[in-house]
């Protein structure tokens, strides 16, 4: 059996990843949902502790939830293809960055208020 027509992609470019070329987008929804649950749990613990970082924690949860909503909307509103996958990847990266910044700010506020 000749597989010469199915040469493996040797490119090292980020944009050549199969998840950004041919995925249905389900993996982004699952990963984003798990990430949202984890970050919401951590930030909820900060809110329950009634520290000085409650406002920052609430804001961070809202931002992460809005970005996850954008991810969901992109999955069902855009046609399959690179644009949809790039938007979903960008929303997931945005969730991670916003959550990291929010957590750092929460730790800073709690440390300065203690």
C-alpha positions in Angstrom: 0.0 0.0 0.0 1.5 3.3 -1.1 1.1 6.2 1.3 3.2 8.7 -0.7 0.3 11.0 -1.1 -0.1 11.3 2.7 3.2 12.9 3.6 3.4 14.0 7.2 3.6 17.8 7.8 7.1 18.7 8.9 6.3 22.3 9.5 7.1 23.8 12.9 4.7 26.7 12.5 2.0 27.0 15.1 -0.7 27.6 12.5 0.0 24.1 11.0 -1.3 22.3 14.0 -4.2 20.0 13.2 -6.3 21.5 16.1 -6.1 24.9 14.2 -6.8 23.4 10.8 -9.4 20.6 10.9 -10.9 20.3 14.4 -14.6 20.5 14.9 -14.1 22.8 17.9 -15.4 20.4 20.5 -12.0 20.1 22.2 -12.0 23.9 22.7 -15.4 23.7 24.3 -14.4 20.9 26.6 -11.1 22.4 27.6 -12.6 25.8 28.1 -15.4 24.5 30.2 -13.0 22.5 32.4 -10.8 25.6 32.7 -13.8 27.8 33.6 -14.9 25.4 36.4 -11.4 25.2 37.9 -10.8 29.0 37.8 -14.3 29.7 39.1 -13.7 27.3 42.0 -10.4 29.0 42.9 -11.9 32.5 42.7 -15.0 31.4 44.6 -12.7 30.4 47.5 -11.3 33.9 47.4 -14.8 35.4 47.4 -15.9 33.2 50.3 -12.9 34.1 52.4 -14.1 37.7 52.3 -10.6 39.1 51.6 -9.9 42.5 50.1 -9.7 40.8 46.7 -13.5 40.0 46.4 -14.2 42.6 43.7 -11.2 41.5 41.6 -12.2 37.8 42.0 -15.8 38.6 40.8 -14.5 40.7 37.9 -12.1 37.9 36.9 -14.9 35.3 36.9 -17.1 37.5 34.8 -14.4 38.1 32.3 -13.6 34.4 32.0 -17.3 33.5 31.7 -17.8 36.1 28.9 -14.7 34.8 27.0 -16.1 31.2 27.4 -19.5 32.5 26.0 -17.6 34.0 23.0 -16.0 30.6 22.5 -19.4 28.9 22.5 -20.9 31.5 20.2 -18.0 31.1 17.8 -18.4 27.3 17.7 -22.0 27.6 16.6 -22.1 30.9 14.7 -19.1 30.6 12.4 -18.8 28.1 9.6 -16.3 25.3 10.1 -12.8 26.3 9.2 -9.7 28.2 10.3 -11.5 31.4 11.3 -13.8 29.6 13.8 -10.9 27.6 15.3 -8.7 30.7 15.6 -11.5 32.7 17.3 -12.0 29.7 19.7 -8.3 29.4 20.4 -8.0 33.2 21.0 -11.0 33.1 23.5 -9.3 30.2 25.4 -6.0 32.0 25.5 -7.8 35.1 26.6 -9.5 33.2 29.4 -6.1 31.9 30.6 -4.4 35.4 30.4 -7.3 37.1 32.1 -7.5 34.5 34.9 -3.7 34.6 35.5 -3.8 38.4 35.7 -6.9 38.3 38.0 -5.3 35.7 40.3 -2.1 37.7 40.6 -4.1 40.8 41.4 -6.1 38.9 44.0 -2.9 37.6 45.7 -1.5 41.1 45.6 -4.6 42.6 47.1 -4.8 39.9 49.8 -1.1 40.3 50.7 -1.3 44.1 51.0 -4.6 43.9 53.0 -3.4 41.3 55.4 
